Amino acid sequence: GGGGGGGGGDCAWHGAGPPLVASQAAALDSICAEHALGHDVCLLAPKGVGKTCLARRFAQLFGYGEAYSVFCHADLPAHELLQRRATTPDGATEWRDSPLLLAARRGGLALLDGIHRLPRGTFAGAVGPLCVERTLLSLPDGSRLVSAAQWEAFLAAGLTEGELAAKGVQRVHPAFRIVATAEPPAGEGEGEAAAAAAGWLSDELLPLFAWVSLSPPEEAELLQMLQMHTCPPKALPPLRALLRYRAAVLSASAAEPSLRGALLSQRQLLRAAQYLRRRPDDAAGALRRSTAAGLLTAPPAARETAAALLARAAAEAGVRAADVPSTSGLDGEARPRGGESGAGGARVAAAERSRREAQAREVKELEGLSIQRRMMGNFGGMGAALDAKIEDGAKRLAAQRKETADARVRQVCERAAALAVGDGRGDGPADDGPAIVVRGGRVSIGSVSVAQYPVPEEPSLVPRPSFVAIAGHVALLEEMLLEWEGGGHLLLLGDQGVGKNKLADRLLQLLGAEREYVQLHRDTTVASLTLAPSLEGGVLAFRDSPLVRAARRGRVLVVDEADKAPLEVVCVLKALAEDGDLQLADGRRLVRRAARAGGGEGG
């Protein structure tokens, strides 16, 4: 295959794809050496350094096609690592092989993602014999697997393949291998989760694998990796800022574990590089896109710490202070756009940020006065004076809030009266923001232009929301369209009722894209996410879920309330979005078209 080894040398055998840096090439060399000796491998590395990507690179390099993925989580039962129950069309139940067993029978590569999440003893008890002896003497359905050597011995003894199959005996293919990924044991924190993370690497598990460590790449290696995306020189300062921020968060998270959510993964860094390749002048947009999710989900104290680390890293890398996102700007205020065309948006954002910071200072001052009043009582006759100050401050705050709310209502009413939005063909400019223009089969918002979808097969699936083009929503639509142009998946974060669904529907309406919709909740299961049961003619039938229909027919899937889904469902969505791999509950498997053409199994 083509593709050099990057920092690991000009070795063509590292396979097709992006060149590897030195640490990645060394880890891949070790995996290949263990594979040559017939060993299963566990790749041990911290979160976000590219374990899964390296394992898939190994699968592609050795002709395994697409790996059979098993996404491990704390609630995964031991038997589901091997087989799981499923319902047949006539209502009966049966056992169906897991991706691990399918790989064992077909000679594929089983990729076990995150075995450190499994309860202690689960993996060793269920899969240990398959790793050590390539045998499983008792599967849930009553059958058993034997090694290739035992199979040949049975045939030499006079048994036929038909007789062995009748007895429920099947062979483990000699080409079968397991590559597992895991994070190193970490003992920080308290509670059962921290104890499980610290003790998952047990004496039972150690003999099952050849252990390969992938050290986190140094800043120079990461910068080399990002420069492979041919970013212009002016994009280097924000990239260096993100790398220094990543290193600072990684160091600080040892003392403050709540910072781990703000740690940037290699995928996030690569997305930032891809964004800067398209918009090299928009350092603010690159920094915000890379760090906003981690800052939003961090606790308040950790958020302030991470924001300070980002500001320091940006200053050291030569990024303007105005381009560094602040924590007060993460809740939906007006966002500046890159380049000269964003000057008006920058002024709006600065004014809004200043107003909010002033209001926050006044609230804090009132809180101090209230505490002082409670502690002092009426000592020395000062109680009345403090009461007057508190009352005046409260009145000022109430008046400011009412003025802000009235201004927003007037803005919405003026825009609704000025714009004709019923035909869905375009919206005029929102204040000093961009205009939405649909013309000649293209959608243009500001400086971003994207081709529309062809004529839909099901026009009824194209949403038609009632949309008012207020400045903030149009600016967000421009950012969403920019991400769409880059080919990435979109995650909208925001409080309830701020218009996330309406923005998604408006974007799909402008693009003419068919939409499938699924709403998640705490009781959502992997089976319900991939198959939809229905009663037809008195018989229970399973049809493709909206997720499967969208993946197979090229539609857009809108996942509502994604934060409420259980971990195992999030793992499935991650597998489909990032890796293009999904095992369906009925035994079919979704893979990317390129992987399918290269020998993968597909539904």
Secondary structure by P-SEA (a helix, b strand, c coil): cccccccccccccccccccccaaaaaaaaaaaaaaaabbbbbbbbcccccaaaaaaaaaaaacccccbbbbbccccccccccbbbbbccccbbbbbbcaaaaaaaabbbbbbcccccccccccccccccccccccccccccccccccaaaaaaaaaacccaaaaaaaccccccccbbbbbbbcccccccccaaaaaaacccccccccccbbbbbccccaaaaaaaaacccccccaaaaaaaaaaaaaaaaaaaacccccccccccaaaaaaaaaaaaaccccaaaaaaaacaaaaaaccaaaaaaaaaaaaaaaaaaccccccccccccccccccccccccaaaaaaaaaaaaaaaaaaaaaaaaaaaaaaaaaaacccccaaaaaaaaaaaaaaaaaaaaaaaaaaaaaaaaaaaaaccccccccccccccbbbbbbcccccccccbbbbbbcccccccccccccccccaaaaaaaaaaaaaaaabbbbbbbbcccccaaaaaaaaaaaabbbbbbbbbccccccccccbbbbbcccbbbbcccaaaaaaaabbbbbbcccccccaaaaaaaaaaaccccccccccbbbbcaaaaaaccccc
